[in-house]
């Protein structure tokens, strides 16, 4: 049971770390340097958290999924804010 809570917490942390990067990434042209930097910036932190938690490489796809979800949520929040800013 402790392992499930640990993995779930790590996935939530990966998601939370990635949301600001996804939000900021929306403001840069696709495939620019900053776009790539913001896409990959959370990865070392997530790896560090996974190693400190004592989880092996089998959990990489799960944490990667949390990171991708965070990027997508941040991207959607940025697009929605821009859409509401344009409204009269």
PDB file of N, CA, C and O in Angstrom:
ATOM      1  N   UNK A   1       0.818  -1.195   0.000  1.00  0.00           N
ATOM      2  CA  UNK A   1       0.000   0.000   0.000  1.00  0.00           C
ATOM      3  C   UNK A   1       0.863   1.261   0.000  1.00  0.00           C
ATOM      4  O   UNK A   1       0.520   2.251  -0.646  1.00  0.00           O
ATOM      5  N   UNK A   2       1.984   1.223   0.725  1.00  0.00           N
ATOM      6  CA  UNK A   2       2.880   2.369   0.765  1.00  0.00           C
ATOM      7  C   UNK A   2       3.466   2.653  -0.611  1.00  0.00           C
ATOM      8  O   UNK A   2       3.652   3.810  -0.988  1.00  0.00           O
ATOM      9  N   UNK A   3       3.754   1.600  -1.355  1.00  0.00           N
ATOM     10  CA  UNK A   3       4.325   1.757  -2.690  1.00  0.00           C
ATOM     11  C   UNK A   3       3.373   2.446  -3.649  1.00  0.00           C
ATOM     12  O   UNK A   3       3.792   3.259  -4.473  1.00  0.00           O
ATOM     13  N   UNK A   4       2.101   2.124  -3.544  1.00  0.00           N
ATOM     14  CA  UNK A   4       1.097   2.742  -4.420  1.00  0.00           C
ATOM     15  C   UNK A   4       0.968   4.226  -4.106  1.00  0.00           C
ATOM     16  O   UNK A   4       0.860   5.052  -5.012  1.00  0.00           O
ATOM     17  N   UNK A   5       0.981   4.559  -2.823  1.00  0.00           N
ATOM     18  CA  UNK A   5       0.889   5.964  -2.427  1.00  0.00           C
ATOM     19  C   UNK A   5       2.129   6.720  -2.883  1.00  0.00           C
ATOM     20  O   UNK A   5       2.028   7.863  -3.328  1.00  0.00           O
ATOM     21  N   UNK A   6       3.293   6.098  -2.778  1.00  0.00           N
ATOM     22  CA  UNK A   6       4.539   6.716  -3.211  1.00  0.00           C
ATOM     23  C   UNK A   6       4.526   6.989  -4.710  1.00  0.00           C
ATOM     24  O   UNK A   6       4.895   8.079  -5.147  1.00  0.00           O
ATOM     25  N   UNK A   7       4.105   6.011  -5.495  1.00  0.00           N
ATOM     26  CA  UNK A   7       4.040   6.178  -6.953  1.00  0.00           C
ATOM     27  C   UNK A   7       2.999   7.231  -7.326  1.00  0.00           C
ATOM     28  O   UNK A   7       3.256   8.071  -8.188  1.00  0.00           O
ATOM     29  N   UNK A   8       1.838   7.198  -6.693  1.00  0.00           N
ATOM     30  CA  UNK A   8       0.802   8.182  -6.986  1.00  0.00           C
ATOM     31  C   UNK A   8       1.282   9.590  -6.629  1.00  0.00           C
ATOM     32  O   UNK A   8       1.026  10.537  -7.374  1.00  0.00           O
ATOM     33  N   UNK A   9       1.963   9.733  -5.516  1.00  0.00           N
ATOM     34  CA  UNK A   9       2.505  11.026  -5.128  1.00  0.00           C
ATOM     35  C   UNK A   9       3.546  11.526  -6.112  1.00  0.00           C
ATOM     36  O   UNK A   9       3.599  12.716  -6.421  1.00  0.00           O
ATOM     37  N   UNK A  10       4.372  10.616  -6.600  1.00  0.00           N
ATOM     38  CA  UNK A  10       5.384  10.990  -7.582  1.00  0.00           C
ATOM     39  C   UNK A  10       4.753  11.421  -8.898  1.00  0.00           C
ATOM     40  O   UNK A  10       5.218  12.373  -9.525  1.00  0.00           O
ATOM     41  N   UNK A  11       3.713  10.741  -9.318  1.00  0.00           N
ATOM     42  CA  UNK A  11       3.017  11.117 -10.558  1.00  0.00           C
ATOM     43  C   UNK A  11       2.357  12.487 -10.403  1.00  0.00           C
ATOM     44  O   UNK A  11       2.412  13.309 -11.318  1.00  0.00           O
ATOM     45  N   UNK A  12       1.740  12.734  -9.258  1.00  0.00           N
ATOM     46  CA  UNK A  12       1.111  14.038  -9.010  1.00  0.00           C
ATOM     47  C   UNK A  12       2.175  15.135  -8.975  1.00  0.00           C
ATOM     48  O   UNK A  12       1.954  16.225  -9.502  1.00  0.00           O
ATOM     49  N   UNK A  13       3.321  14.860  -8.362  1.00  0.00           N
ATOM     50  CA  UNK A  13       4.404  15.841  -8.328  1.00  0.00           C
ATOM     51  C   UNK A  13       4.936  16.116  -9.724  1.00  0.00           C
ATOM     52  O   UNK A  13       5.224  17.265 -10.058  1.00  0.00           O
ATOM     53  N   UNK A  14       5.070  15.079 -10.546  1.00  0.00           N
ATOM     54  CA  UNK A  14       5.511  15.270 -11.931  1.00  0.00           C
ATOM     55  C   UNK A  14       4.513  16.137 -12.691  1.00  0.00           C
ATOM     56  O   UNK A  14       4.901  16.996 -13.483  1.00  0.00           O
ATOM     57  N   UNK A  15       3.248  15.910 -12.448  1.00  0.00           N
ATOM     58  CA  UNK A  15       2.209  16.706 -13.095  1.00  0.00           C
ATOM     59  C   UNK A  15       2.296  18.167 -12.651  1.00  0.00           C
ATOM     60  O   UNK A  15       2.236  19.072 -13.483  1.00  0.00           O
ATOM     61  N   UNK A  16       2.435  18.398 -11.363  1.00  0.00           N
ATOM     62  CA  UNK A  16       2.472  19.756 -10.822  1.00  0.00           C
ATOM     63  C   UNK A  16       3.727  20.503 -11.288  1.00  0.00           C
ATOM     64  O   UNK A  16       3.660  21.697 -11.579  1.00  0.00           O
ATOM     65  N   UNK A  17       4.852  19.821 -11.358  1.00  0.00           N
ATOM     66  CA  UNK A  17       6.093  20.450 -11.822  1.00  0.00           C
ATOM     67  C   UNK A  17       5.982  20.834 -13.297  1.00  0.00           C
ATOM     68  O   UNK A  17       6.552  21.845 -13.709  1.00  0.00           O
ATOM     69  N   UNK A  18       5.274  20.066 -14.084  1.00  0.00           N
ATOM     70  CA  UNK A  18       5.212  20.288 -15.522  1.00  0.00           C
ATOM     71  C   UNK A  18       4.176  21.318 -15.952  1.00  0.00           C
ATOM     72  O   UNK A  18       4.281  21.857 -17.054  1.00  0.00           O
ATOM     73  N   UNK A  19       3.190  21.608 -15.129  1.00  0.00           N
ATOM     74  CA  UNK A  19       2.146  22.562 -15.518  1.00  0.00           C
ATOM     75  C   UNK A  19       2.714  23.953 -15.831  1.00  0.00           C
ATOM     76  O   UNK A  19       2.366  24.510 -16.872  1.00  0.00           O
ATOM     77  N   UNK A  20       3.572  24.542 -14.982  1.00  0.00           N
ATOM     78  CA  UNK A  20       4.100  25.868 -15.329  1.00  0.00           C
ATOM     79  C   UNK A  20       4.930  25.866 -16.612  1.00  0.00           C
ATOM     80  O   UNK A  20       4.888  26.822 -17.386  1.00  0.00           O
ATOM     81  N   UNK A  21       5.681  24.791 -16.832  1.00  0.00           N
ATOM     82  CA  UNK A  21       6.488  24.714 -18.057  1.00  0.00           C
ATOM     83  C   UNK A  21       5.594  24.615 -19.289  1.00  0.00           C
ATOM     84  O   UNK A  21       5.895  25.227 -20.313  1.00  0.00           O
ATOM     85  N   UNK A  22       4.510  23.863 -19.210  1.00  0.00           N
ATOM     86  CA  UNK A  22       3.571  23.779 -20.321  1.00  0.00           C
ATOM     87  C   UNK A  22       2.868  25.098 -20.568  1.00  0.00           C
ATOM     88  O   UNK A  22       2.579  25.452 -21.711  1.00  0.00           O
ATOM     89  N   UNK A  23       2.593  25.828 -19.489  1.00  0.00           N
ATOM     90  CA  UNK A  23       1.946  27.140 -19.601  1.00  0.00           C
ATOM     91  C   UNK A  23       2.872  28.114 -20.328  1.00  0.00           C
ATOM     92  O   UNK A  23       2.440  28.821 -21.239  1.00  0.00           O
ATOM     93  N   UNK A  24       4.124  28.150 -19.933  1.00  0.00           N
ATOM     94  CA  UNK A  24       5.088  29.067 -20.552  1.00  0.00           C
ATOM     95  C   UNK A  24       5.460  28.640 -21.972  1.00  0.00           C
ATOM     96  O   UNK A  24       5.714  29.483 -22.833  1.00  0.00           O
ATOM     97  N   UNK A  25       5.490  27.336 -22.210  1.00  0.00           N
ATOM     98  CA  UNK A  25       5.887  26.811 -23.517  1.00  0.00           C
ATOM     99  C   UNK A  25       4.943  27.268 -24.625  1.00  0.00           C
ATOM    100  O   UNK A  25       5.352  27.375 -25.782  1.00  0.00           O
ATOM    101  N   UNK A  26       3.695  27.534 -24.285  1.00  0.00           N
ATOM    102  CA  UNK A  26       2.699  27.959 -25.270  1.00  0.00           C
ATOM    103  C   UNK A  26       3.063  29.313 -25.880  1.00  0.00           C
ATOM    104  O   UNK A  26       2.609  29.630 -26.979  1.00  0.00           O
ATOM    105  N   UNK A  27       3.868  30.110 -25.191  1.00  0.00           N
ATOM    106  CA  UNK A  27       4.210  31.450 -25.651  1.00  0.00           C
ATOM    107  C   UNK A  27       5.377  31.496 -26.626  1.00  0.00           C
ATOM    108  O   UNK A  27       5.711  32.571 -27.124  1.00  0.00           O
ATOM    109  N   UNK A  28       5.999  30.373 -26.909  1.00  0.00           N
ATOM    110  CA  UNK A  28       7.170  30.346 -27.787  1.00  0.00           C
ATOM    111  C   UNK A  28       6.854  29.594 -29.073  1.00  0.00           C
ATOM    112  O   UNK A  28       5.998  28.709 -29.085  1.00  0.00           O
ATOM    113  N   UNK A  29       7.548  29.947 -30.159  1.00  0.00           N
ATOM    114  CA  UNK A  29       7.319  29.226 -31.419  1.00  0.00           C
ATOM    115  C   UNK A  29       7.701  27.748 -31.284  1.00  0.00           C
ATOM    116  O   UNK A  29       8.650  27.389 -30.587  1.00  0.00           O
ATOM    117  N   UNK A  30       6.944  26.926 -31.960  1.00  0.00           N
ATOM    118  CA  UNK A  30       7.181  25.490 -31.905  1.00  0.00           C
ATOM    119  C   UNK A  30       8.579  25.166 -32.426  1.00  0.00           C
ATOM    120  O   UNK A  30       9.012  25.705 -33.445  1.00  0.00           O
ATOM    121  N   UNK A  31       9.273  24.286 -31.722  1.00  0.00           N
ATOM    122  CA  UNK A  31      10.608  23.793 -32.028  1.00  0.00           C
ATOM    123  C   UNK A  31      11.699  24.847 -31.866  1.00  0.00           C
ATOM    124  O   UNK A  31      12.802  24.665 -32.382  1.00  0.00           O
ATOM    125  N   UNK A  32      11.421  25.942 -31.164  1.00  0.00           N
ATOM    126  CA  UNK A  32      12.465  26.916 -30.856  1.00  0.00           C
ATOM    127  C   UNK A  32      13.257  26.396 -29.652  1.00  0.00           C
ATOM    128  O   UNK A  32      12.877  25.407 -29.025  1.00  0.00           O
ATOM    129  N   UNK A  33      14.360  27.079 -29.342  1.00  0.00           N
ATOM    130  CA  UNK A  33      15.201  26.644 -28.230  1.00  0.00           C
ATOM    131  C   UNK A  33      14.429  26.664 -26.910  1.00  0.00           C
ATOM    132  O   UNK A  33      14.466  25.694 -26.153  1.00  0.00           O
ATOM    133  N   UNK A  34      13.731  27.762 -26.636  1.00  0.00           N
ATOM    134  CA  UNK A  34      12.983  27.874 -25.375  1.00  0.00           C
ATOM    135  C   UNK A  34      11.851  26.847 -25.308  1.00  0.00           C
ATOM    136  O   UNK A  34      11.542  26.338 -24.231  1.00  0.00           O
ATOM    137  N   UNK A  35      11.240  26.543 -26.439  1.00  0.00           N
ATOM    138  CA  UNK A  35      10.186  25.537 -26.482  1.00  0.00           C
ATOM    139  C   UNK A  35      10.746  24.185 -26.034  1.00  0.00           C
ATOM    140  O   UNK A  35      10.140  23.496 -25.213  1.00  0.00           O
ATOM    141  N   UNK A  36      11.917  23.809 -26.586  1.00  0.00           N
ATOM    142  CA  UNK A  36      12.555  22.550 -26.193  1.00  0.00           C
ATOM    143  C   UNK A  36      13.014  22.584 -24.734  1.00  0.00           C
ATOM    144  O   UNK A  36      12.882  21.597 -24.011  1.00  0.00           O
ATOM    145  N   UNK A  37      13.551  23.727 -24.312  1.00  0.00           N
ATOM    146  CA  UNK A  37      14.019  23.841 -22.933  1.00  0.00           C
ATOM    147  C   UNK A  37      12.870  23.660 -21.944  1.00  0.00           C
ATOM    148  O   UNK A  37      12.991  22.920 -20.969  1.00  0.00           O
ATOM    149  N   UNK A  38      11.767  24.335 -22.200  1.00  0.00           N
ATOM    150  CA  UNK A  38      10.618  24.212 -21.303  1.00  0.00           C
ATOM    151  C   UNK A  38       9.979  22.828 -21.364  1.00  0.00           C
ATOM    152  O   UNK A  38       9.371  22.380 -20.392  1.00  0.00           O
ATOM    153  N   UNK A  39      10.114  22.164 -22.481  1.00  0.00           N
ATOM    154  CA  UNK A  39       9.592  20.807 -22.611  1.00  0.00           C
ATOM    155  C   UNK A  39      10.402  19.824 -21.762  1.00  0.00           C
ATOM    156  O   UNK A  39       9.841  18.919 -21.145  1.00  0.00           O
ATOM    157  N   UNK A  40      11.724  20.009 -21.738  1.00  0.00           N
ATOM    158  CA  UNK A  40      12.602  19.057 -21.066  1.00  0.00           C
ATOM    159  C   UNK A  40      13.064  19.488 -19.683  1.00  0.00           C
ATOM    160  O   UNK A  40      13.701  18.696 -18.987  1.00  0.00           O
ATOM    161  N   UNK A  41      12.774  20.691 -19.266  1.00  0.00           N
ATOM    162  CA  UNK A  41      13.238  21.205 -17.981  1.00  0.00           C
ATOM    163  C   UNK A  41      12.763  20.386 -16.773  1.00  0.00           C
ATOM    164  O   UNK A  41      13.561  20.182 -15.858  1.00  0.00           O
ATOM    165  N   UNK A  42      11.531  19.912 -16.716  1.00  0.00           N
ATOM    166  CA  UNK A  42      11.098  19.159 -15.527  1.00  0.00           C
ATOM    167  C   UNK A  42      11.700  17.756 -15.418  1.00  0.00           C
ATOM    168  O   UNK A  42      11.691  17.171 -14.336  1.00  0.00           O
ATOM    169  N   UNK A  43      12.213  17.217 -16.502  1.00  0.00           N
ATOM    170  CA  UNK A  43      12.661  15.819 -16.513  1.00  0.00           C
ATOM    171  C   UNK A  43      13.752  15.528 -15.473  1.00  0.00           C
ATOM    172  O   UNK A  43      13.624  14.543 -14.746  1.00  0.00           O
ATOM    173  N   UNK A  44      14.831  16.343 -15.361  1.00  0.00           N
ATOM    174  CA  UNK A  44      15.840  16.024 -14.332  1.00  0.00           C
ATOM    175  C   UNK A  44      15.276  16.034 -12.915  1.00  0.00           C
ATOM    176  O   UNK A  44      15.685  15.222 -12.085  1.00  0.00           O
ATOM    177  N   UNK A  45      14.348  16.936 -12.627  1.00  0.00           N
ATOM    178  CA  UNK A  45      13.748  16.974 -11.297  1.00  0.00           C
ATOM    179  C   UNK A  45      12.915  15.725 -11.030  1.00  0.00           C
ATOM    180  O   UNK A  45      12.925  15.191  -9.921  1.00  0.00           O
ATOM    181  N   UNK A  46      12.204  15.268 -12.035  1.00  0.00           N
ATOM    182  CA  UNK A  46      11.383  14.072 -11.883  1.00  0.00           C
ATOM    183  C   UNK A  46      12.269  12.847 -11.697  1.00  0.00           C
ATOM    184  O   UNK A  46      11.956  11.968 -10.894  1.00  0.00           O
ATOM    185  N   UNK A  47      13.371  12.787 -12.435  1.00  0.00           N
ATOM    186  CA  UNK A  47      14.319  11.669 -12.284  1.00  0.00           C
ATOM    187  C   UNK A  47      14.907  11.679 -10.878  1.00  0.00           C
ATOM    188  O   UNK A  47      15.011  10.632 -10.238  1.00  0.00           O
ATOM    189  N   UNK A  48      15.293  12.864 -10.395  1.00  0.00           N
ATOM    190  CA  UNK A  48      15.845  12.972  -9.051  1.00  0.00           C
ATOM    191  C   UNK A  48      14.836  12.504  -8.000  1.00  0.00           C
ATOM    192  O   UNK A  48      15.193  11.770  -7.078  1.00  0.00           O
ATOM    193  N   UNK A  49      13.600  12.923  -8.137  1.00  0.00           N
ATOM    194  CA  UNK A  49      12.566  12.496  -7.196  1.00  0.00           C
ATOM    195  C   UNK A  49      12.346  10.984  -7.249  1.00  0.00           C
ATOM    196  O   UNK A  49      12.161  10.341  -6.215  1.00  0.00           O
ATOM    197  N   UNK A  50      12.367  10.427  -8.447  1.00  0.00           N
ATOM    198  CA  UNK A  50      12.167   8.981  -8.591  1.00  0.00           C
ATOM    199  C   UNK A  50      13.303   8.208  -7.947  1.00  0.00           C
ATOM    200  O   UNK A  50      13.069   7.207  -7.270  1.00  0.00           O
ATOM    201  N   UNK A  51      14.539   8.666  -8.153  1.00  0.00           N
ATOM    202  CA  UNK A  51      15.696   7.983  -7.565  1.00  0.00           C
ATOM    203  C   UNK A  51      15.687   8.119  -6.045  1.00  0.00           C
ATOM    204  O   UNK A  51      15.946   7.145  -5.338  1.00  0.00           O
ATOM    205  N   UNK A  52      15.393   9.318  -5.534  1.00  0.00           N
ATOM    206  CA  UNK A  52      15.334   9.532  -4.081  1.00  0.00           C
ATOM    207  C   UNK A  52      14.218   8.713  -3.428  1.00  0.00           C
ATOM    208  O   UNK A  52      14.326   8.321  -2.265  1.00  0.00           O
ATOM    209  N   UNK A  53      13.154   8.459  -4.178  1.00  0.00           N
ATOM    210  CA  UNK A  53      12.055   7.649  -3.647  1.00  0.00           C
ATOM    211  C   UNK A  53      12.394   6.161  -3.661  1.00  0.00           C
ATOM    212  O   UNK A  53      11.687   5.352  -3.061  1.00  0.00           O
ATOM    213  N   UNK A  54      13.474   5.806  -4.345  1.00  0.00           N
ATOM    214  CA  UNK A  54      13.891   4.405  -4.385  1.00  0.00           C
ATOM    215  C   UNK A  54      13.148   3.582  -5.418  1.00  0.00           C
ATOM    216  O   UNK A  54      13.105   2.356  -5.316  1.00  0.00           O
ATOM    217  N   UNK A  55      12.566   4.228  -6.401  1.00  0.00           N
ATOM    218  CA  UNK A  55      11.840   3.507  -7.447  1.00  0.00           C
ATOM    219  C   UNK A  55      12.777   3.210  -8.611  1.00  0.00           C
ATOM    220  O   UNK A  55      13.620   4.037  -8.960  1.00  0.00           O
ATOM    221  N   UNK A  56      12.633   2.051  -9.201  1.00  0.00           N
ATOM    222  CA  UNK A  56      13.525   1.668 -10.297  1.00  0.00           C
ATOM    223  C   UNK A  56      13.007   2.176 -11.640  1.00  0.00           C
ATOM    224  O   UNK A  56      12.037   2.933 -11.695  1.00  0.00           O
ATOM    225  N   UNK A  57      13.645   1.765 -12.694  1.00  0.00           N
ATOM    226  CA  UNK A  57      13.348   2.284 -14.035  1.00  0.00           C
ATOM    227  C   UNK A  57      11.985   1.838 -14.552  1.00  0.00           C
ATOM    228  O   UNK A  57      11.508   2.391 -15.544  1.00  0.00           O
ATOM    229  N   UNK A  58      11.353   0.879 -13.931  1.00  0.00           N
ATOM    230  CA  UNK A  58      10.037   0.409 -14.383  1.00  0.00           C
ATOM    231  C   UNK A  58       8.959   1.482 -14.237  1.00  0.00           C
ATOM    232  O   UNK A  58       7.907   1.393 -14.869  1.00  0.00           O
ATOM    233  N   UNK A  59       9.211   2.478 -13.421  1.00  0.00           N
ATOM    234  CA  UNK A  59       8.218   3.520 -13.175  1.00  0.00           C
ATOM    235  C   UNK A  59       8.412   4.748 -14.062  1.00  0.00           C
ATOM    236  O   UNK A  59       7.678   5.727 -13.931  1.00  0.00           O
ATOM    237  N   UNK A  60       9.389   4.705 -14.958  1.00  0.00           N
ATOM    238  CA  UNK A  60       9.623   5.836 -15.864  1.00  0.00           C
ATOM    239  C   UNK A  60       8.397   6.134 -16.727  1.00  0.00           C
ATOM    240  O   UNK A  60       8.028   7.304 -16.827  1.00  0.00           O
ATOM    241  N   UNK A  61       7.741   5.157 -17.355  1.00  0.00           N
ATOM    242  CA  UNK A  61       6.563   5.495 -18.174  1.00  0.00           C
ATOM    243  C   UNK A  61       5.434   6.145 -17.377  1.00  0.00           C
ATOM    244  O   UNK A  61       4.717   6.998 -17.901  1.00  0.00           O
ATOM    245  N   UNK A  62       5.272   5.751 -16.119  1.00  0.00           N
ATOM    246  CA  UNK A  62       4.207   6.315 -15.292  1.00  0.00           C
ATOM    247  C   UNK A  62       4.509   7.785 -14.987  1.00  0.00           C
ATOM    248  O   UNK A  62       3.632   8.640 -15.118  1.00  0.00           O
ATOM    249  N   UNK A  63       5.738   8.075 -14.583  1.00  0.00           N
ATOM    250  CA  UNK A  63       6.099   9.460 -14.275  1.00  0.00           C
ATOM    251  C   UNK A  63       6.152  10.302 -15.545  1.00  0.00           C
ATOM    252  O   UNK A  63       5.831  11.490 -15.513  1.00  0.00           O
ATOM    253  N   UNK A  64       6.546   9.712 -16.640  1.00  0.00           N
ATOM    254  CA  UNK A  64       6.544  10.425 -17.910  1.00  0.00           C
ATOM    255  C   UNK A  64       5.114  10.787 -18.313  1.00  0.00           C
ATOM    256  O   UNK A  64       4.872  11.870 -18.845  1.00  0.00           O
ATOM    257  N   UNK A  65       4.184   9.892 -18.064  1.00  0.00           N
ATOM    258  CA  UNK A  65       2.778  10.186 -18.337  1.00  0.00           C
ATOM    259  C   UNK A  65       2.270  11.360 -17.502  1.00  0.00           C
ATOM    260  O   UNK A  65       1.518  12.199 -17.997  1.00  0.00           O
ATOM    261  N   UNK A  66       2.680  11.417 -16.241  1.00  0.00           N
ATOM    262  CA  UNK A  66       2.303  12.542 -15.395  1.00  0.00           C
ATOM    263  C   UNK A  66       2.890  13.850 -15.906  1.00  0.00           C
ATOM    264  O   UNK A  66       2.236  14.892 -15.870  1.00  0.00           O
ATOM    265  N   UNK A  67       4.128  13.787 -16.381  1.00  0.00           N
ATOM    266  CA  UNK A  67       4.779  14.979 -16.913  1.00  0.00           C
ATOM    267  C   UNK A  67       4.102  15.458 -18.197  1.00  0.00           C
ATOM    268  O   UNK A  67       3.891  16.657 -18.376  1.00  0.00           O
ATOM    269  N   UNK A  68       3.768  14.541 -19.076  1.00  0.00           N
ATOM    270  CA  UNK A  68       3.076  14.895 -20.324  1.00  0.00           C
ATOM    271  C   UNK A  68       1.706  15.485 -20.016  1.00  0.00           C
ATOM    272  O   UNK A  68       1.292  16.464 -20.637  1.00  0.00           O
ATOM    273  N   UNK A  69       1.007  14.891 -19.059  1.00  0.00           N
ATOM    274  CA  UNK A  69      -0.305  15.425 -18.677  1.00  0.00           C
ATOM    275  C   UNK A  69      -0.169  16.844 -18.126  1.00  0.00           C
ATOM    276  O   UNK A  69      -1.009  17.695 -18.416  1.00  0.00           O
ATOM    277  N   UNK A  70       0.860  17.111 -17.346  1.00  0.00           N
ATOM    278  CA  UNK A  70       1.088  18.448 -16.820  1.00  0.00           C
ATOM    279  C   UNK A  70       1.379  19.451 -17.920  1.00  0.00           C
ATOM    280  O   UNK A  70       0.901  20.585 -17.879  1.00  0.00           O
ATOM    281  N   UNK A  71       2.171  19.030 -18.914  1.00  0.00           N
ATOM    282  CA  UNK A  71       2.463  19.908 -20.049  1.00  0.00           C
ATOM    283  C   UNK A  71       1.181  20.237 -20.807  1.00  0.00           C
ATOM    284  O   UNK A  71       0.962  21.386 -21.190  1.00  0.00           O
ATOM    285  N   UNK A  72       0.344  19.243 -21.020  1.00  0.00           N
ATOM    286  CA  UNK A  72      -0.904  19.471 -21.750  1.00  0.00           C
ATOM    287  C   UNK A  72      -1.874  20.358 -20.964  1.00  0.00           C
ATOM    288  O   UNK A  72      -2.550  21.204 -21.549  1.00  0.00           O
ATOM    289  N   UNK A  73      -1.943  20.173 -19.664  1.00  0.00           N
ATOM    290  CA  UNK A  73      -2.815  21.005 -18.836  1.00  0.00           C
ATOM    291  C   UNK A  73      -2.332  22.452 -18.848  1.00  0.00           C
ATOM    292  O   UNK A  73      -3.131  23.375 -19.005  1.00  0.00           O
ATOM    293  N   UNK A  74      -1.025  22.649 -18.683  1.00  0.00           N
ATOM    294  CA  UNK A  74      -0.475  23.996 -18.729  1.00  0.00           C
ATOM    295  C   UNK A  74      -0.697  24.666 -20.069  1.00  0.00           C
ATOM    296  O   UNK A  74      -0.999  25.858 -20.129  1.00  0.00           O
ATOM    297  N   UNK A  75      -0.550  23.905 -21.144  1.00  0.00           N
ATOM    298  CA  UNK A  75      -0.785  24.405 -22.498  1.00  0.00           C
ATOM    299  C   UNK A  75      -2.246  24.840 -22.654  1.00  0.00           C
ATOM    300  O   UNK A  75      -2.521  25.912 -23.194  1.00  0.00           O
ATOM    301  N   UNK A  76      -3.167  24.021 -22.189  1.00  0.00           N
ATOM    302  CA  UNK A  76      -4.591  24.339 -22.296  1.00  0.00           C
ATOM    303  C   UNK A  76      -4.944  25.567 -21.457  1.00  0.00           C
ATOM    304  O   UNK A  76      -5.748  26.395 -21.885  1.00  0.00           O
ATOM    305  N   UNK A  77      -4.354  25.693 -20.274  1.00  0.00           N
ATOM    306  CA  UNK A  77      -4.618  26.862 -19.437  1.00  0.00           C
ATOM    307  C   UNK A  77      -4.135  28.143 -20.112  1.00  0.00           C
ATOM    308  O   UNK A  77      -4.807  29.172 -20.056  1.00  0.00           O
ATOM    309  N   UNK A  78      -2.977  28.075 -20.746  1.00  0.00           N
ATOM    310  CA  UNK A  78      -2.445  29.245 -21.438  1.00  0.00           C
ATOM    311  C   UNK A  78      -3.321  29.637 -22.619  1.00  0.00           C
ATOM    312  O   UNK A  78      -3.606  30.818 -22.822  1.00  0.00           O
ATOM    313  N   UNK A  79      -3.748  28.648 -23.398  1.00  0.00           N
ATOM    314  CA  UNK A  79      -4.619  28.941 -24.541  1.00  0.00           C
ATOM    315  C   UNK A  79      -5.953  29.521 -24.075  1.00  0.00           C
ATOM    316  O   UNK A  79      -6.472  30.451 -24.692  1.00  0.00           O
ATOM    317  N   UNK A  80      -6.501  28.987 -23.009  1.00  0.00           N
ATOM    318  CA  UNK A  80      -7.784  29.473 -22.493  1.00  0.00           C
ATOM    319  C   UNK A  80      -7.647  30.908 -21.983  1.00  0.00           C
ATOM    320  O   UNK A  80      -8.535  31.732 -22.203  1.00  0.00           O
ATOM    321  N   UNK A  81      -6.551  31.206 -21.310  1.00  0.00           N
ATOM    322  CA  UNK A  81      -6.350  32.570 -20.817  1.00  0.00           C
ATOM    323  C   UNK A  81      -6.217  33.551 -21.979  1.00  0.00           C
ATOM    324  O   UNK A  81      -6.779  34.645 -21.934  1.00  0.00           O
ATOM    325  N   UNK A  82      -5.483  33.169 -23.006  1.00  0.00           N
ATOM    326  CA  UNK A  82      -5.349  34.040 -24.179  1.00  0.00           C
ATOM    327  C   UNK A  82      -6.702  34.257 -24.852  1.00  0.00           C
ATOM    328  O   UNK A  82      -6.990  35.351 -25.336  1.00  0.00           O
ATOM    329  N   UNK A  83      -7.516  33.231 -24.881  1.00  0.00           N
ATOM    330  CA  UNK A  83      -8.831  33.324 -25.508  1.00  0.00           C
ATOM    331  C   UNK A  83      -9.718  34.293 -24.727  1.00  0.00           C
ATOM    332  O   UNK A  83     -10.432  35.094 -25.330  1.00  0.00           O
ATOM    333  N   UNK A  84      -9.682  34.232 -23.398  1.00  0.00           N
ATOM    334  CA  UNK A  84     -10.507  35.125 -22.595  1.00  0.00           C
ATOM    335  C   UNK A  84      -9.974  36.556 -22.604  1.00  0.00           C
ATOM    336  O   UNK A  84     -10.749  37.499 -22.447  1.00  0.00           O
ATOM    337  N   UNK A  85      -8.657  36.733 -22.784  1.00  0.00           N
ATOM    338  CA  UNK A  85      -8.090  38.069 -22.870  1.00  0.00           C
ATOM    339  C   UNK A  85      -8.519  38.783 -24.152  1.00  0.00           C
ATOM    340  O   UNK A  85      -8.616  40.010 -24.174  1.00  0.00           O
ATOM    341  N   UNK A  86      -8.772  38.033 -25.204  1.00  0.00           N
ATOM    342  CA  UNK A  86      -9.184  38.615 -26.480  1.00  0.00           C
ATOM    343  C   UNK A  86     -10.655  39.015 -26.486  1.00  0.00           C
ATOM    344  O   UNK A  86     -11.056  39.893 -27.250  1.00  0.00           O
ATOM    345  N   UNK A  87     -11.450  38.385 -25.648  1.00  0.00           N
ATOM    346  CA  UNK A  87     -12.894  38.665 -25.631  1.00  0.00           C
ATOM    347  C   UNK A  87     -13.148  40.092 -25.157  1.00  0.00           C
ATOM    348  O   UNK A  87     -12.465  40.574 -24.253  1.00  0.00           O
ATOM    349  N   UNK A  88     -14.126  40.774 -25.758  1.00  0.00           N
ATOM    350  CA  UNK A  88     -14.410  42.172 -25.383  1.00  0.00           C
ATOM    351  C   UNK A  88     -15.026  42.315 -24.026  1.00  0.00           C
ATOM    352  O   UNK A  88     -15.312  43.432 -23.593  1.00  0.00           O
TER     353      UNK A  88
END
